[in-house]
Amino acid sequence: MKIADALLWPGTKICEWFGVDPKGDAGLIRSMFNMIFYLTVILGVLWIILG
């Protein structure tokens, strides 16, 4: 598994769960799900560390 595949894994799995082709639309839907996923993870970690 490449590093890129590991970073894109959450968005790919969410797209598969919704029944959307992860490579369709030039991957924009997958990247949106990745941004939402990593935003919540990073904000949660920062909230724990700084809170």
Secondary structure in CASP SS format (residue, H / E / C, confidence):
PFRMAT SS
TARGET T0000
AUTHOR 0000-0000-0000
METHOD secondary structure of the structure
MODEL  1
M C 1.00
K C 1.00
I H 1.00
A H 1.00
D H 1.00
A H 1.00
L H 1.00
L H 1.00
W H 1.00
P H 1.00
G H 1.00
T H 1.00
K H 1.00
I H 1.00
C H 1.00
E H 1.00
W H 1.00
F H 1.00
G C 1.00
V C 1.00
D C 1.00
P C 1.00
K C 1.00
G H 1.00
D H 1.00
A H 1.00
G H 1.00
L H 1.00
I H 1.00
R H 1.00
S H 1.00
M H 1.00
F H 1.00
N H 1.00
M H 1.00
I H 1.00
F H 1.00
Y H 1.00
L H 1.00
T H 1.00
V H 1.00
I H 1.00
L H 1.00
G H 1.00
V H 1.00
L H 1.00
W H 1.00
I H 1.00
I H 1.00
L H 1.00
G C 1.00
END
